[in-house]
Amino acid sequence: MATILMLIMIGLLLLGFPMMIPLTTAAVVGFFMMFDGFGQMQTFIQQMMGGIRPASLIAVPMFILAADIMTRGQSADRLINMVMSFIGHVKGGLAISTATSCTLFGAVSGSTQATVVAVGSPLRPKMLKAGYSDSFTLALIINASDIAFLIPPSIGFIIYGVISGTSIAELFIAGIGPGLMILVMFSIYCLIYAYVNKVPTEAKASWRERGLAVRDASWPMMFPVIIVGGIYGGIFSPTEAAAVCVLYAFLLEFVIFRSLKLNDIYRIAKSTGLITAVVFILVAVGNGFSWIISFAQIPQAILETVGVNEAGPVGVLIAICIAFFVACMFVDPIVVILVLTPIFAPAIQATGLDPVLVGVLITLQVAIGSATPPFGCDIFTAIAIFKRPYMEVIRGTPPFIFMLVAAAGLIIAFPDIALFLRDLAYRD
């Protein structure tokens, strides 16, 4: 049964259908293979509706809407200018500024694709003019944007938290350490690249210019303070933080900066609605699909076949990393989280692994796969935005993928990279 469902999904994907069609078709076929007729269809539909019932999912459209408002406004540009004013003049400073800007905007938007657009659009021309190759520039943008999947708020953490029943607030806090570690790794590589390729430095900004840049960016910089500070301080939940972010983004771009007009609301709401509809369809069908495969005991069979059940905690973590990394090279990240998380749930429970640590590693693998050939979603976002051929976009990715895989290895070896802040915030 598992083989048939997998062949259905792969076949429809190769025919060019959007991800919701292969997933829905596989779920329906699996249902009729398990049950005769429509007798259990009501239960199947209830499982699908149950997938989108958790209140925590309200945060997803909220963060998407906030990111859309800020992407169309001035928040991204102000953050970029502030970062550039402080580190743009050092060797490799422009590239480091790009990675840092992706991290900061990730702390504002929670979306990798929004970060590719918001940061990549203004900084790619500057990097090309400064002497960086286009392949390096594109690879840096799409891989640094994946830090947005780890820095709170993160849509990936929300989906995993809902599926696994893990605290989203704890996941948000745990993602900060790995996100900053990856930023440091990328910055070191940018520095080495600039020295090896003799990339010239930018002009150094004066302290007056830096002060003005900080003043201009002070309003957007309040987003991570609101999200992390509000959740850590117990002022509001992650869902409430998302609602506050939407209100703050609206006030920022429409009232304070006046970069958007009221007639832009329809266009922004339509874009958010379309993205949200796709996400919720995937979540609903994914929950129904997970119910089918769990009812058929497919997860247990798969884990027994590959020997994961006999592996220790480290072996299970390595297996999870490999499975999620490979799957996200071909399939939408949200679908991978929805389908694979229930499969590994028995092994995670049996080995007593911390679900927050597992969530960080899963989200990191999803981020890596999003920028990894052949079908990483951020690759195609870059192709669409920058109008560059596929091979040019992926040519510079191997060093970044190596660093991200190394980061996963470090987290497995030293779990406190992810758990230190969580334990500090939520453990007595």
C-alpha positions as CSV (number, residue, x, y, z in Angstrom):
1,M,0.0,0.0,0.0
2,A,2.8,2.4,0.9
3,T,4.5,1.8,-2.4
4,I,1.3,2.4,-4.4
5,L,0.6,5.7,-2.6
6,M,4.2,6.9,-3.1
7,L,4.0,6.0,-6.8
8,I,0.7,8.0,-7.1
9,M,2.3,11.0,-5.5
10,I,5.5,10.9,-7.5
11,G,3.7,10.3,-10.8
12,L,1.3,13.2,-10.4
13,L,4.2,15.5,-9.3
14,L,6.1,14.5,-12.4
15,L,3.0,15.4,-14.5
16,G,3.2,18.9,-13.1
17,F,0.2,18.9,-10.7
18,P,0.4,21.2,-7.7
19,M,1.2,19.4,-4.5
20,M,-2.3,19.5,-3.1
21,I,-3.5,17.2,-6.0
22,P,-1.0,14.3,-5.5
23,L,-1.5,14.4,-1.7
24,T,-5.3,14.5,-2.0
25,T,-5.4,11.7,-4.6
26,A,-3.1,9.5,-2.6
27,A,-5.2,10.0,0.6
28,V,-8.4,9.2,-1.3
29,V,-6.9,6.1,-2.9
30,G,-5.5,5.0,0.4
31,F,-9.0,5.4,2.0
32,F,-10.6,3.1,-0.6
33,M,-7.8,0.6,-0.3
34,M,-8.5,0.4,3.5
35,F,-12.3,0.5,3.5
36,D,-15.1,-0.8,1.3
37,G,-17.4,1.9,0.0
38,F,-18.2,5.2,1.7
39,G,-19.0,3.9,5.1
40,Q,-16.0,5.5,6.8
41,M,-15.9,8.6,4.6
42,Q,-17.4,10.7,7.4
43,T,-14.6,9.7,9.7
44,F,-12.0,10.5,7.0
45,I,-13.6,14.0,6.5
46,Q,-13.6,14.5,10.3
47,Q,-9.9,13.8,10.3
48,M,-9.3,16.3,7.6
49,M,-11.3,19.0,9.4
50,G,-9.6,18.1,12.6
51,G,-6.3,19.0,11.0
52,I,-7.2,22.6,10.6
53,R,-9.2,22.9,13.8
54,P,-6.3,23.7,16.3
55,A,-6.4,27.4,17.3
56,S,-2.6,27.6,17.0
57,L,-3.0,27.5,13.2
58,I,-4.6,30.9,13.3
59,A,-1.1,32.2,13.6
60,V,-0.2,31.0,10.1
61,P,-2.3,33.5,8.1
62,M,-1.5,36.2,10.6
63,F,2.2,35.9,10.1
64,I,1.7,35.5,6.3
65,L,-0.3,38.7,6.3
66,A,2.2,40.6,8.4
67,A,5.1,39.5,6.2
68,D,3.1,40.5,3.0
69,I,2.5,44.0,4.5
70,M,6.2,44.5,5.4
71,T,7.5,43.1,2.1
72,R,5.5,45.6,0.2
73,G,6.4,48.4,2.6
74,Q,9.7,49.9,3.9
75,S,10.5,47.6,6.8
76,A,12.9,45.4,4.8
77,D,14.8,48.3,3.3
78,R,15.3,50.0,6.7
79,L,16.6,46.8,8.3
80,I,19.0,46.3,5.3
81,N,20.3,49.9,5.5
82,M,21.0,49.6,9.3
83,V,23.0,46.3,8.9
84,M,24.9,47.8,5.9
85,S,25.9,50.9,7.9
86,F,27.6,48.8,10.5
87,I,29.3,45.9,8.7
88,G,29.1,46.9,5.0
89,H,32.7,48.2,5.0
90,V,34.5,45.1,6.4
91,K,35.9,42.4,4.1
92,G,32.9,40.5,2.8
93,G,30.7,43.0,4.6
94,L,28.1,43.2,1.8
95,A,27.6,39.4,1.8
96,I,27.6,39.3,5.6
97,S,25.1,42.1,5.5
98,T,22.9,40.1,3.2
99,A,23.0,37.0,5.5
100,T,22.3,39.2,8.6
101,S,19.4,41.0,6.8
102,C,17.9,37.7,5.9
103,T,18.1,36.7,9.6
104,L,16.6,39.9,10.8
105,F,13.8,39.8,8.3
106,G,13.2,36.2,9.2
107,A,12.6,37.4,12.7
108,V,10.0,39.7,11.3
109,S,8.3,37.6,8.7
110,G,8.8,33.9,9.5
111,S,8.7,33.1,5.7
112,T,11.7,31.9,3.7
113,Q,10.1,32.9,0.3
114,A,9.2,36.4,1.6
115,T,12.7,36.8,2.8
116,V,14.1,35.9,-0.6
117,V,12.0,38.6,-2.2
118,A,12.4,41.3,0.4
119,V,16.1,41.0,1.0
120,G,17.3,39.5,-2.3
121,S,15.6,42.1,-4.6
122,P,17.6,45.2,-3.3
123,L,20.8,43.5,-2.3
124,R,21.5,41.2,-5.3
125,P,22.2,44.2,-7.7
126,K,24.6,45.7,-5.0
127,M,26.5,42.4,-4.6
128,L,26.9,42.0,-8.4
129,K,28.1,45.5,-8.7
130,A,30.6,44.9,-5.8
131,G,32.2,42.0,-7.6
132,Y,30.5,38.9,-6.2
133,S,29.5,36.2,-8.8
134,D,25.9,35.7,-9.5
135,S,26.0,32.0,-8.5
136,F,27.4,32.9,-5.1
137,T,25.0,35.8,-4.6
138,L,21.9,33.7,-5.5
139,A,23.1,30.7,-3.3
140,L,23.7,33.1,-0.4
141,I,20.3,34.7,-0.7
142,I,18.2,31.5,-0.9
143,N,20.2,29.7,1.9
144,A,20.4,32.6,4.3
145,S,16.7,33.1,3.8
146,D,16.2,29.6,5.2
147,I,17.4,30.9,8.6
148,A,13.9,32.5,8.7
149,F,12.6,28.9,9.2
150,L,14.5,28.8,12.5
151,I,14.3,32.3,13.9
152,P,10.9,33.0,15.4
153,P,8.2,33.4,14.2
154,S,8.5,30.3,12.0
155,I,5.6,28.8,10.0
156,G,7.5,25.5,10.0
157,F,7.6,25.4,13.8
158,I,3.8,26.2,14.0
159,I,2.9,23.3,11.7
160,Y,5.2,20.8,13.5
161,G,3.9,22.0,16.9
162,V,0.3,21.4,15.8
163,I,1.0,18.0,14.3
164,S,3.2,16.7,17.2
165,G,1.5,18.5,20.1
166,T,4.7,20.3,21.0
167,S,4.7,23.7,22.6
168,I,5.1,26.3,19.8
169,A,6.4,28.9,22.3
170,E,9.2,26.5,23.3
171,L,10.0,25.7,19.6
172,F,10.2,29.4,18.9
173,I,12.7,30.0,21.7
174,A,14.7,26.9,20.8
175,G,15.2,28.0,17.2
176,I,17.1,31.2,18.1
177,G,20.4,29.4,19.0
178,P,20.7,27.3,15.9
179,G,19.6,30.2,13.7
180,L,22.4,32.5,15.1
181,M,25.0,29.7,14.8
182,I,24.2,29.2,11.1
183,L,24.5,33.0,10.6
184,V,28.0,32.9,12.1
185,M,28.9,30.0,9.8
186,F,27.7,31.8,6.7
187,S,29.5,35.0,7.8
188,I,32.8,33.2,8.1
189,Y,32.4,31.7,4.7
190,C,31.5,35.1,3.2
191,L,34.7,36.6,4.7
192,I,36.8,33.8,3.3
193,Y,35.1,34.1,-0.1
194,A,35.8,37.8,-0.2
195,Y,39.5,37.4,0.6
196,V,40.0,34.5,-1.9
197,N,38.2,36.4,-4.7
198,K,39.7,39.8,-3.8
199,V,36.2,41.4,-3.5
200,P,36.7,45.2,-2.7
201,T,35.1,46.6,0.4
202,E,32.4,49.2,0.6
203,A,32.8,52.7,1.9
204,K,32.6,53.0,5.7
205,A,29.5,54.8,7.0
206,S,30.0,57.7,9.5
207,W,28.6,57.4,13.0
208,R,26.0,60.0,12.0
209,E,24.8,57.8,9.1
210,R,24.7,54.8,11.4
211,G,22.7,56.7,13.9
212,L,20.2,57.7,11.3
213,A,20.0,54.1,10.0
214,V,19.4,52.8,13.6
215,R,16.7,55.5,14.0
216,D,15.0,54.5,10.8
217,A,15.1,50.8,11.6
218,S,14.0,51.1,15.2
219,W,10.4,50.6,14.4
220,P,10.9,47.3,12.4
221,M,13.3,46.1,15.0
222,M,10.4,46.0,17.5
223,F,8.9,43.0,15.7
224,P,11.3,40.4,17.3
225,V,11.0,42.2,20.6
226,I,7.2,41.9,20.4
227,I,7.3,38.3,19.4
228,V,10.1,36.9,21.6
229,G,9.7,39.3,24.5
230,G,5.9,39.0,24.6
231,I,5.9,35.2,24.5
232,Y,8.9,34.8,26.9
233,G,7.3,37.3,29.3
234,G,4.0,35.5,29.3
235,I,2.2,38.5,27.9
236,F,0.6,36.6,25.1
237,S,0.6,33.3,23.3
238,P,2.2,32.7,19.9
239,T,-1.2,33.0,18.2
240,E,-1.8,36.3,20.0
241,A,1.7,37.4,19.1
242,A,0.8,36.9,15.4
243,A,-2.3,39.1,15.7
244,V,-0.3,41.8,17.4
245,C,2.3,41.6,14.6
246,V,-0.4,42.2,12.0
247,L,-1.7,45.2,13.9
248,Y,1.8,46.6,14.3
249,A,2.7,46.0,10.6
250,F,-0.4,47.8,9.6
251,L,0.3,50.8,11.8
252,L,3.9,50.8,10.7
253,E,3.4,50.8,6.9
254,F,0.1,52.6,6.6
255,V,0.3,55.2,9.4
256,I,3.9,55.8,10.5
257,F,5.9,55.2,7.2
258,R,2.9,55.9,4.9
259,S,4.5,53.5,2.4
260,L,1.2,51.9,1.6
261,K,-2.2,53.2,0.9
262,L,-5.6,51.9,1.9
263,N,-6.3,50.7,-1.7
264,D,-3.3,48.3,-1.3
265,I,-5.2,46.3,1.3
266,Y,-7.3,44.4,-1.2
267,R,-4.2,43.3,-3.1
268,I,-2.4,42.3,0.1
269,A,-5.4,40.5,1.5
270,K,-5.9,38.6,-1.8
271,S,-2.3,37.4,-1.8
272,T,-2.5,36.3,1.8
273,G,-5.8,34.6,1.3
274,L,-4.5,32.5,-1.7
275,I,-1.3,31.4,0.2
276,T,-3.4,30.6,3.3
277,A,-5.9,28.6,1.4
278,V,-3.1,26.4,-0.1
279,V,-1.5,25.9,3.3
280,F,-4.8,24.9,5.0
281,I,-5.8,22.6,2.2
282,L,-2.4,20.9,2.6
283,V,-2.7,20.7,6.4
284,A,-6.3,19.2,6.2
285,V,-5.4,16.6,3.5
286,G,-2.1,15.9,5.2
287,N,-3.9,15.1,8.5
288,G,-6.3,12.8,6.6
289,F,-3.4,11.1,4.9
290,S,-1.6,10.7,8.2
291,W,-4.7,9.0,9.6
292,I,-4.9,6.6,6.7
293,I,-1.2,5.5,7.0
294,S,-1.4,5.3,10.8
295,F,-4.6,3.2,10.6
296,A,-2.7,0.9,8.1
297,Q,0.3,0.8,10.5
298,I,2.5,1.9,7.7
299,P,4.8,3.9,10.0
300,Q,5.6,0.9,12.1
301,A,6.3,-1.2,9.0
302,I,8.6,1.4,7.5
303,L,10.6,1.9,10.8
304,E,10.9,-1.9,11.2
305,T,12.1,-2.3,7.7
306,V,14.9,0.3,7.9
307,G,15.8,-0.8,11.5
308,V,15.0,2.6,13.2
309,N,13.1,0.9,16.0
310,E,16.4,-0.8,17.1
311,A,18.4,2.4,16.9
312,G,19.3,4.6,19.9
313,P,18.4,8.2,20.2
314,V,21.3,9.4,18.0
315,G,20.4,6.9,15.3
316,V,16.8,8.0,15.3
317,L,17.8,11.7,15.0
318,I,20.2,10.8,12.1
319,A,17.4,8.9,10.4
320,I,15.0,11.8,10.8
321,C,17.5,14.2,9.4
322,I,18.2,12.1,6.3
323,A,14.5,11.4,5.7
324,F,13.3,15.0,6.0
325,F,16.3,16.3,4.0
326,V,15.8,14.0,1.1
327,A,12.0,14.5,1.1
328,C,12.2,18.3,1.0
329,M,14.4,18.1,-2.1
330,F,11.3,16.9,-3.9
331,V,8.2,17.9,-2.0
332,D,6.7,21.0,-0.4
333,P,8.1,21.5,3.2
334,I,4.7,21.7,4.8
335,V,3.6,18.4,3.2
336,V,6.9,16.7,4.4
337,I,6.3,17.8,8.0
338,L,2.6,16.6,7.8
339,V,3.5,13.2,6.3
340,L,6.8,12.2,7.9
341,T,6.2,13.5,11.5
342,P,3.6,10.8,12.3
343,I,5.8,8.1,10.8
344,F,8.7,8.9,13.1
345,A,6.4,9.6,16.2
346,P,6.6,6.0,17.5
347,A,10.4,5.9,17.4
348,I,10.7,9.4,19.0
349,Q,8.4,8.3,21.9
350,A,10.2,5.0,22.3
351,T,13.7,6.6,22.6
352,G,12.5,9.4,24.9
353,L,13.8,12.2,22.6
354,D,12.9,15.7,23.5
355,P,10.2,16.7,21.0
356,V,11.5,20.3,20.9
357,L,15.0,19.1,19.9
358,V,13.4,16.9,17.2
359,G,11.3,19.8,16.0
360,V,14.4,22.0,15.6
361,L,16.2,19.3,13.6
362,I,13.2,18.6,11.5
363,T,12.7,22.3,10.8
364,L,16.4,22.7,9.9
365,Q,16.2,19.8,7.5
366,V,13.1,21.3,5.9
367,A,15.0,24.6,5.5
368,I,17.9,22.8,3.9
369,G,15.7,20.9,1.5
370,S,13.9,24.1,0.6
371,A,17.1,25.4,-1.0
372,T,18.4,22.1,-2.3
373,P,18.1,20.7,-5.9
374,P,16.2,19.4,-7.7
375,F,12.9,20.9,-6.5
376,G,13.6,23.1,-3.4
377,C,10.9,25.7,-3.3
378,D,13.3,28.6,-2.6
379,I,15.2,27.8,-5.8
380,F,12.1,28.3,-7.9
381,T,11.2,31.5,-6.0
382,A,14.7,32.8,-6.9
383,I,14.2,31.8,-10.5
384,A,10.9,33.6,-10.7
385,I,12.1,36.8,-8.9
386,F,15.5,37.2,-10.4
387,K,14.8,35.7,-13.9
388,R,17.9,33.5,-13.8
389,P,18.3,30.0,-15.3
390,Y,18.0,27.0,-13.0
391,M,21.7,25.8,-13.2
392,E,23.0,29.3,-12.4
393,V,20.8,29.5,-9.3
394,I,21.9,26.1,-7.9
395,R,25.6,26.3,-8.9
396,G,26.8,28.0,-5.7
397,T,24.7,26.0,-3.2
398,P,27.0,23.1,-2.3
399,P,29.1,25.0,0.3
400,F,26.0,26.4,2.0
401,I,24.3,22.9,2.1
402,F,27.5,21.5,3.6
403,M,27.4,24.1,6.3
404,L,23.8,23.5,7.1
405,V,24.3,19.7,7.3
406,A,27.3,20.4,9.6
407,A,25.0,22.6,11.7
408,A,22.6,19.7,12.1
409,G,25.5,17.4,13.1
410,L,26.5,19.9,15.8
411,I,23.0,20.1,17.2
412,I,22.8,16.3,17.4
413,A,26.2,16.2,19.1
414,F,25.5,19.3,21.4
415,P,21.7,19.5,22.0
416,D,22.1,22.5,24.2
417,I,22.7,24.6,21.1
418,A,18.9,24.4,20.7
419,L,17.8,23.6,24.2
420,F,19.8,26.1,26.3
421,L,17.5,29.1,25.8
422,R,14.4,26.9,26.0
423,D,15.5,25.5,29.4
424,L,16.4,28.9,30.6
425,A,13.0,30.3,29.7
426,Y,10.7,27.4,30.5
427,R,12.4,25.2,33.1
428,D,12.6,25.9,36.8
